[in-house]
Amino acid sequence: MTLPTCSLAPKSLRFGFLTVGCVAALLAQPVMAQTPDADADDELIMEEVHVTGIRRSLDFSADIKREADQVVDAITAQDIGLFSDNNIGEALARIPGVLLEREAGEGYRISIRGLGPRFVRTTVNGRTALSPSGGETGNGDDARGFTYNIMPSEVISSAEVSKSTQAHEIEGGIGGSVNLVTNRPLEFKKGDKDWYLSGTARATYNDLLEDTRPRATLFYNHTFGENFGLYAGAVWDEADRIDNLAESQRLRTYGARFEEGTSINGTVVDERTSYDVAHFSGVRYQEQPIERDRQTFVTGLQWRNENWDINFDWTYGTEEEERDDKRFWYGFGDIIRRFDHAITSASIDFDDALPDQTEPTDGTLFAFEFGPTDDARREQPLAAGLYRRIPRDSDVHVGGINAAWNNENWLIVGDIGYASQETTRLLERLRTRLDTDWRDGNGQPRFDNGVSGTYDISSGYPIAVVYDSFGEPVDPMDVTHQYVE
């Protein structure tokens, strides 16, 4: 019995209407034996169907897991291309058991099975990979932690994550190891062409930063016959971002004395009143613009015959980063301890009382206003600033030659690798505090009669404002009115 023939008129539309056409034909007429028409136009008979998808990519990842003698997960270039990730670390975070650390919104380092980055060993084509700032955290204790933000996802053909330690692996991967594999020219699938060229360009605009983040990639692969091939790739990425922070610091217990006439929770007291209150000693504001320019270049050569397979690969990454770190600290604990007589109103949450603790409290002081004080003194300033400029230049190299000789009985493999990392990091620091000698344009001292201000954490976000002697708010990030140490 032969099923009805489905003829599709436009040749380019055969695949798109295949399912619909066949189903319609089966529903429109009964199934019966039928002799094919010998005079039918061969051009209108569908002979083959080509399906393009990621099944080969899935099979390749499954083969890696199946053939490994340990617990392994893998992602390939096809999988990586489906993700909108800025670097390979963000793509690895999609593997179960891999936890990604971010810095200023970008994937930075990874942990495997709950163990930190210092317990994860990263290699490129089996060779130890170094990173620009791996040793900056923890006084060098995290020097093993590879920073993935210098390795764009476009230059990697596959990534293998090993979650169990093997004797043949490089030491240090207690939590696990990651091997990043770059392209092999003769294994690159490009159809019937000898060369392949691709490029991408994109730009993302951030309306908060009012800045554009461009990114461009270029990849070229060329084979010369069946035995020799080369490839080269480049990625350029420029990013400007900002890291803002506001936090209350050092929760302590103070014995606060409120003078007659002070408003407490909306009620004016008619005599001096004392409470043991829990209160944050200060609030810190931080503004850190970060400018980064990164380029990564990869290249490789491959020669292969029946017995030999020789590969040369090299990866070079360079990164320039500059951080303008601005921090300002308000020491409101001094108001409670030394200038509590200047407090004009206070809000105390008596439901937060801790009578059974080592330091019992009557409640939590979460908001108050204070009038002019003489706290703008250099000996114990109410406000202090820290301004730091941190430029950093990093260069990373990793590469080498790998040769394998194979016949039906023996396999001999040799590898010569090289890895280096060089980072130049400078620190320019400036400390400031409110300057009692500061004068405005008319020559008037701005803090001659002390400062006043408000403090409130009721929203969960610390809001602190300091006013000068003329009632004008003080900009904590303005260094012109501050005393430079």
C-alpha positions as CSV (number, residue, x, y, z in Angstrom):
1,M,0.0,0.0,0.0
2,T,1.3,3.4,-0.9
3,L,0.3,6.6,0.9
4,P,-0.9,9.6,-1.1
5,T,1.9,11.6,-2.6
6,C,2.3,15.2,-1.2
7,S,3.4,17.5,-4.0
8,L,4.7,21.0,-2.9
9,A,4.9,23.6,-5.7
10,P,7.6,26.1,-4.7
11,K,10.8,24.1,-4.1
12,S,12.0,26.5,-1.4
13,L,8.8,25.9,0.6
14,R,8.9,22.1,0.7
15,F,10.1,21.7,4.3
16,G,7.8,24.4,5.7
17,F,4.5,22.8,4.4
18,L,5.5,19.2,4.6
19,T,3.6,18.3,7.8
20,V,0.5,20.3,6.9
21,G,0.3,19.0,3.4
22,C,0.6,15.4,4.4
23,V,-1.9,15.6,7.1
24,A,-4.4,17.4,4.9
25,A,-4.0,14.7,2.2
26,L,-4.6,11.9,4.7
27,L,-7.7,13.5,6.0
28,A,-9.2,14.5,2.6
29,Q,-9.2,11.0,1.1
30,P,-9.3,7.4,2.4
31,V,-6.2,5.3,2.5
32,M,-6.1,2.8,-0.4
33,A,-3.6,1.0,-2.6
34,Q,-2.4,3.1,-5.4
35,T,0.0,2.9,-8.3
36,P,2.5,5.8,-8.6
37,D,2.0,7.8,-11.7
38,A,5.0,7.2,-13.9
39,D,4.4,10.4,-15.8
40,A,4.6,12.5,-12.6
41,D,7.0,15.4,-12.7
42,D,10.1,14.4,-10.8
43,E,10.7,18.0,-9.9
44,L,7.5,18.0,-7.8
45,I,8.3,14.9,-5.8
46,M,10.1,15.5,-2.5
47,E,13.1,13.3,-2.4
48,E,14.8,14.3,0.9
49,V,14.4,16.5,4.0
50,H,17.2,18.4,5.6
51,V,16.8,19.3,9.2
52,T,19.1,21.8,10.9
53,G,19.2,21.9,14.7
54,I,21.4,21.5,17.7
55,R,21.0,17.7,18.0
56,R,24.7,17.2,17.1
57,S,25.7,19.6,19.8
58,L,23.6,17.7,22.3
59,D,25.1,14.4,21.1
60,F,28.6,15.8,21.4
61,S,28.0,16.9,25.0
62,A,26.5,13.5,25.9
63,D,29.5,11.7,24.3
64,I,31.8,13.7,26.6
65,K,29.9,12.6,29.7
66,R,29.5,9.0,28.5
67,E,33.2,8.5,27.7
68,A,34.5,10.2,30.8
69,D,35.5,8.0,33.8
70,Q,34.4,10.6,36.3
71,V,31.5,13.0,36.9
72,V,31.7,15.5,34.0
73,D,29.4,18.1,32.6
74,A,30.0,19.8,29.3
75,I,28.6,22.6,27.1
76,T,29.6,23.2,23.4
77,A,29.8,26.2,21.2
78,Q,26.3,25.6,19.9
79,D,25.0,25.7,23.5
80,I,27.1,28.7,24.4
81,G,25.8,30.6,21.3
82,L,22.3,30.2,22.5
83,F,23.1,32.1,25.7
84,S,23.3,35.9,26.0
85,D,26.4,35.7,28.2
86,N,29.3,38.1,28.3
87,N,31.9,35.6,29.2
88,I,32.3,31.8,29.5
89,G,31.9,32.0,33.3
90,E,28.3,33.1,32.9
91,A,27.7,30.2,30.5
92,L,29.2,27.7,33.0
93,A,26.8,28.9,35.7
94,R,24.0,27.1,33.8
95,I,25.6,23.8,34.7
96,P,24.2,22.2,37.9
97,G,26.6,22.5,40.8
98,V,28.3,25.6,39.4
99,L,27.8,28.8,41.3
100,L,28.8,32.1,39.7
101,E,30.2,35.1,41.6
102,R,29.5,38.5,40.1
103,E,31.3,41.8,40.4
104,A,29.4,45.0,39.3
105,G,26.9,42.8,37.5
106,E,29.3,40.7,35.4
107,G,30.3,37.1,36.0
108,Y,33.6,37.0,37.7
109,R,34.6,33.6,39.3
110,I,32.9,30.3,39.9
111,S,32.6,27.8,42.7
112,I,31.9,24.1,42.3
113,R,29.9,21.9,44.8
114,G,30.0,24.7,47.4
115,L,33.8,25.1,47.5
116,G,35.2,28.5,46.7
117,P,37.1,29.7,43.6
118,R,40.4,28.9,45.2
119,F,39.5,25.2,45.0
120,V,38.6,25.3,41.3
121,R,41.4,24.7,38.8
122,T,40.9,26.2,35.3
123,T,42.9,25.1,32.2
124,V,42.8,26.2,28.6
125,N,43.4,23.1,26.3
126,G,44.7,21.3,29.3
127,R,47.2,24.0,30.3
128,T,47.0,26.1,33.5
129,A,45.2,29.4,33.0
130,L,46.1,32.5,34.8
131,S,43.9,35.5,35.3
132,P,44.5,39.3,35.8
133,S,43.3,39.8,39.4
134,G,43.2,36.2,40.8
135,G,45.6,37.1,43.6
136,E,44.2,40.4,44.6
137,T,41.5,39.1,46.9
138,G,42.4,37.8,50.3
139,N,46.1,38.9,50.2
140,G,46.9,36.4,47.5
141,D,45.0,33.5,49.0
142,D,42.7,33.3,46.0
143,A,45.5,33.4,43.4
144,R,44.1,30.1,42.0
145,G,40.7,31.6,41.4
146,F,40.5,32.2,37.7
147,T,38.6,35.4,36.7
148,Y,36.4,34.5,33.7
149,N,35.6,38.0,32.7
150,I,38.7,38.1,30.5
151,M,37.6,35.0,28.5
152,P,34.7,35.9,26.2
153,S,32.3,33.0,25.3
154,E,32.8,33.5,21.6
155,V,36.4,32.1,21.6
156,I,35.5,28.8,23.3
157,S,34.3,25.7,21.3
158,S,33.5,23.6,24.4
159,A,33.9,23.7,28.2
160,E,34.2,20.6,30.3
161,V,33.5,20.7,34.1
162,S,34.9,17.9,36.2
163,K,33.3,17.5,39.6
164,S,35.6,14.8,40.9
165,T,39.3,14.8,41.4
166,Q,41.5,12.5,39.3
167,A,45.2,11.6,39.8
168,H,46.2,12.8,36.3
169,E,44.7,16.3,36.8
170,I,46.7,19.3,37.8
171,E,46.7,19.8,41.6
172,G,44.5,22.3,43.2
173,G,41.1,21.3,41.8
174,I,39.6,20.0,45.1
175,G,36.2,21.4,44.3
176,G,36.5,20.6,40.6
177,S,38.2,21.6,37.4
178,V,37.2,23.4,34.2
179,N,38.9,22.8,30.9
180,L,38.2,25.4,28.2
181,V,38.8,24.1,24.7
182,T,39.4,26.4,21.8
183,N,38.6,25.6,18.2
184,R,40.4,23.0,16.0
185,P,40.6,24.1,12.4
186,L,40.1,20.7,10.8
187,E,37.2,19.9,13.1
188,F,35.3,23.0,12.3
189,K,32.1,22.2,10.3
190,K,31.6,24.7,7.5
191,G,29.8,22.8,4.7
192,D,31.6,22.5,1.4
193,K,33.7,25.7,1.7
194,D,37.4,25.9,2.4
195,W,37.0,29.0,4.6
196,Y,34.5,30.5,7.0
197,L,34.2,34.1,8.2
198,S,31.8,35.5,10.8
199,G,31.5,38.6,12.8
200,T,29.1,40.2,15.2
201,A,28.6,43.7,16.5
202,R,26.2,45.0,19.1
203,A,25.8,47.9,21.5
204,T,23.7,48.2,24.7
205,Y,22.6,51.5,26.1
206,N,22.1,52.0,29.8
207,D,19.8,54.9,30.6
208,L,20.9,55.0,34.2
209,L,24.6,55.4,33.3
210,E,23.7,57.3,30.1
211,D,26.4,55.2,28.5
212,T,26.7,52.8,25.6
213,R,28.4,49.4,25.9
214,P,29.8,48.2,22.5
215,R,31.0,44.7,21.7
216,A,32.3,43.2,18.5
217,T,33.6,39.8,17.5
218,L,35.4,38.4,14.4
219,F,36.2,34.8,13.6
220,Y,38.0,33.2,10.6
221,N,38.7,29.5,9.8
222,H,40.5,28.2,6.7
223,T,41.5,24.7,5.7
224,F,44.1,23.9,3.0
225,G,43.1,20.4,1.8
226,E,42.4,17.7,4.3
227,N,45.6,18.0,6.3
228,F,46.2,21.6,7.3
229,G,44.1,24.4,8.7
230,L,44.2,27.6,10.7
231,Y,41.8,29.9,12.6
232,A,41.9,33.3,14.2
233,G,39.4,35.1,16.4
234,A,39.2,38.5,18.2
235,V,36.8,39.9,20.7
236,W,36.6,43.6,21.7
237,D,34.4,44.7,24.6
238,E,34.1,48.0,26.3
239,A,32.0,48.5,29.4
240,D,31.3,51.4,31.8
241,R,29.4,50.6,34.9
242,I,28.9,52.0,38.4
243,D,28.7,50.4,41.8
244,N,26.7,52.3,44.4
245,L,26.4,51.3,48.1
246,A,24.7,52.7,51.2
247,E,25.0,50.8,54.4
248,S,24.6,51.3,58.2
249,Q,27.7,50.2,60.2
250,R,28.4,48.9,63.6
251,L,25.3,48.3,65.6
252,R,26.0,49.2,69.3
253,T,24.2,50.0,72.5
254,Y,24.3,53.6,73.9
255,G,22.9,55.3,76.9
256,A,21.2,58.3,75.3
257,R,20.0,61.3,77.3
258,F,17.2,63.3,75.7
259,E,16.8,66.9,77.0
260,E,13.6,68.5,78.0
261,G,11.6,69.5,75.0
262,T,12.8,66.6,72.8
263,S,10.1,64.9,70.8
264,I,10.2,61.1,71.2
265,N,7.8,59.2,68.9
266,G,5.8,62.4,68.5
267,T,5.5,63.2,72.3
268,V,7.5,66.1,73.8
269,V,9.2,65.1,77.1
270,D,9.1,67.6,79.9
271,E,12.2,66.5,81.6
272,R,15.5,64.8,80.8
273,T,14.9,61.2,79.8
274,S,17.5,58.4,79.4
275,Y,17.2,55.2,77.4
276,D,19.6,52.4,76.6
277,V,19.1,52.2,72.8
278,A,20.6,50.1,70.0
279,H,21.8,52.3,67.2
280,F,24.1,52.1,64.2
281,S,27.2,54.2,64.8
282,G,27.4,55.5,61.3
283,V,26.4,55.2,57.6
284,R,28.7,54.7,54.6
285,Y,28.0,55.8,51.1
286,Q,30.0,54.6,48.2
287,E,30.1,55.5,44.5
288,Q,32.4,53.6,42.3
289,P,32.4,54.2,38.5
290,I,34.3,51.5,36.6
291,E,35.6,51.8,33.1
292,R,36.9,48.7,31.4
293,D,38.4,48.0,27.9
294,R,39.1,44.4,27.0
295,Q,40.5,42.6,24.0
296,T,41.0,38.9,23.6
297,F,42.7,37.2,20.6
298,V,42.9,33.5,19.8
299,T,44.7,31.7,17.0
300,G,45.5,28.1,16.1
301,L,47.1,25.8,13.5
302,Q,46.5,22.1,12.9
303,W,48.2,19.5,10.8
304,R,47.0,16.0,10.6
305,N,47.6,12.7,8.6
306,E,46.9,9.1,9.2
307,N,49.2,8.9,12.3
308,W,50.0,12.4,13.4
309,D,47.8,15.2,14.8
310,I,49.7,18.4,15.7
311,N,48.0,21.5,17.1
312,F,49.3,24.9,18.0
313,D,47.1,27.3,19.8
314,W,47.6,30.6,21.6
315,T,45.2,32.8,23.6
316,Y,46.1,36.4,24.5
317,G,43.9,38.7,26.6
318,T,44.5,42.3,27.7
319,E,42.3,44.3,30.0
320,E,42.5,48.0,31.1
321,E,40.3,49.0,34.0
322,E,40.0,52.1,36.0
323,R,38.0,52.6,39.2
324,D,37.2,55.9,40.9
325,D,36.2,54.8,44.3
326,K,34.4,57.5,46.4
327,R,33.4,56.7,50.0
328,F,32.0,58.9,52.7
329,W,31.2,58.1,56.3
330,Y,28.9,59.8,58.7
331,G,29.7,59.1,62.3
332,F,26.3,59.6,63.9
333,G,27.4,57.5,66.9
334,D,29.2,60.6,68.1
335,I,25.9,62.5,68.2
336,I,24.5,60.0,70.6
337,R,27.6,59.7,72.8
338,R,28.9,63.3,72.9
339,F,26.2,65.6,71.5
340,D,22.9,63.9,72.6
341,H,21.8,67.3,73.9
342,A,21.6,68.5,70.3
343,I,18.9,65.9,69.4
344,T,15.6,67.6,68.8
345,S,13.5,64.6,67.9
346,A,13.9,60.8,68.0
347,S,12.0,57.7,66.9
348,I,12.5,54.6,69.1
349,D,11.1,51.2,68.4
350,F,10.4,49.9,71.9
351,D,9.2,46.6,70.5
352,D,12.8,45.8,69.7
353,A,13.8,45.9,73.3
354,L,16.3,43.2,74.3
355,P,16.2,42.9,78.1
356,D,17.8,39.5,78.4
357,Q,21.0,40.2,76.4
358,T,24.5,40.9,77.6
359,E,23.8,44.6,76.7
360,P,20.1,45.1,77.4
361,T,18.3,47.7,75.4
362,D,15.1,49.6,75.8
363,G,14.6,49.7,72.0
364,T,16.1,50.6,68.7
365,L,16.8,54.2,67.7
366,F,16.0,54.2,64.0
367,A,15.6,57.9,63.2
368,F,16.5,61.3,64.8
369,E,17.1,64.9,64.0
370,F,19.9,67.0,65.6
371,G,20.5,70.7,65.7
372,P,23.8,72.6,65.3
373,T,26.7,71.0,67.1
374,D,30.4,71.9,67.3
375,D,31.2,68.5,65.9
376,A,33.0,69.8,62.9
377,R,36.3,69.5,64.6
378,R,39.4,67.9,63.1
379,E,40.1,65.8,66.2
380,Q,36.9,63.8,66.0
381,P,35.1,64.7,62.7
382,L,31.5,63.9,62.1
383,A,32.1,63.1,58.5
384,A,35.2,61.7,56.7
385,G,35.8,60.8,53.1
386,L,38.0,58.4,51.2
387,Y,38.7,58.9,47.5
388,R,40.7,56.3,45.6
389,R,41.6,56.0,41.9
390,I,42.7,52.4,41.0
391,P,43.9,51.9,37.4
392,R,44.9,48.4,36.4
393,D,46.4,46.9,33.3
394,S,46.5,43.2,32.8
395,D,48.0,40.9,30.1
396,V,47.4,37.1,30.0
397,H,49.0,34.5,27.7
398,V,48.3,30.8,27.5
399,G,49.3,28.5,24.6
400,G,51.5,25.8,23.3
401,I,52.0,22.8,21.0
402,N,50.3,19.5,21.3
403,A,51.3,16.5,19.3
404,A,49.7,13.0,19.2
405,W,51.0,9.9,17.3
406,N,48.6,7.0,16.9
407,N,48.5,3.7,15.2
408,E,46.3,0.7,15.8
409,N,48.2,-0.3,18.9
410,W,49.8,2.7,20.4
411,L,49.0,6.3,21.3
412,I,51.7,8.7,22.3
413,V,50.9,12.3,23.3
414,G,53.2,15.2,24.1
415,D,52.4,18.8,25.1
416,I,54.5,21.9,25.5
417,G,52.7,24.8,27.1
418,Y,53.3,28.3,28.3
419,A,51.2,30.5,30.6
420,S,51.9,34.0,32.0
421,Q,50.0,36.8,33.7
422,E,51.2,40.3,34.3
423,T,49.2,43.0,36.1
424,T,50.1,46.6,36.9
425,R,47.9,48.0,39.6
426,L,48.2,51.5,41.1
427,L,46.5,53.0,44.1
428,E,46.0,56.8,44.5
429,R,44.3,57.6,47.8
430,L,43.0,60.8,49.3
431,R,41.4,61.1,52.8
432,T,39.3,64.0,53.8
433,R,37.0,65.4,56.6
434,L,34.9,68.4,57.1
435,D,37.1,71.5,57.3
436,T,36.2,74.1,59.9
437,D,38.4,76.7,57.9
438,W,36.4,76.2,54.7
439,R,34.8,79.4,53.5
440,D,32.3,80.1,50.8
441,G,32.6,82.6,47.9
442,N,31.8,85.5,50.3
443,G,34.5,84.4,52.8
444,Q,32.0,83.1,55.3
445,P,33.1,79.9,57.3
446,R,30.7,77.2,56.3
447,F,30.9,75.1,59.4
448,D,31.8,77.8,62.0
449,N,28.6,77.2,63.9
450,G,28.6,73.4,63.7
451,V,26.4,71.1,61.6
452,S,22.9,69.7,61.8
453,G,21.2,66.9,60.1
454,T,18.8,63.9,60.0
455,Y,19.2,60.1,60.1
456,D,16.5,57.6,59.2
457,I,16.6,53.8,58.6
458,S,12.9,53.1,58.8
459,S,12.7,52.2,55.1
460,G,15.5,49.7,55.4
461,Y,17.8,52.1,53.4
462,P,19.9,54.5,55.4
463,I,19.1,58.1,54.6
464,A,21.4,60.6,56.2
465,V,21.6,64.4,55.5
466,V,24.1,66.9,57.0
467,Y,23.6,70.6,56.8
468,D,26.2,73.4,57.2
469,S,25.8,76.5,59.4
470,F,23.6,78.1,56.8
471,G,21.2,75.2,56.4
472,E,22.6,74.1,53.1
473,P,23.0,70.3,52.6
474,V,26.5,69.0,52.3
475,D,27.4,66.9,49.3
476,P,29.4,64.0,50.6
477,M,31.1,63.4,47.3
478,D,32.3,67.1,47.0
479,V,35.9,67.3,48.2
480,T,36.2,71.1,47.9
481,H,34.7,71.8,51.3
482,Q,36.7,69.1,53.1
483,Y,40.0,69.1,54.9
484,V,42.6,67.0,53.1
485,E,44.7,64.8,55.3
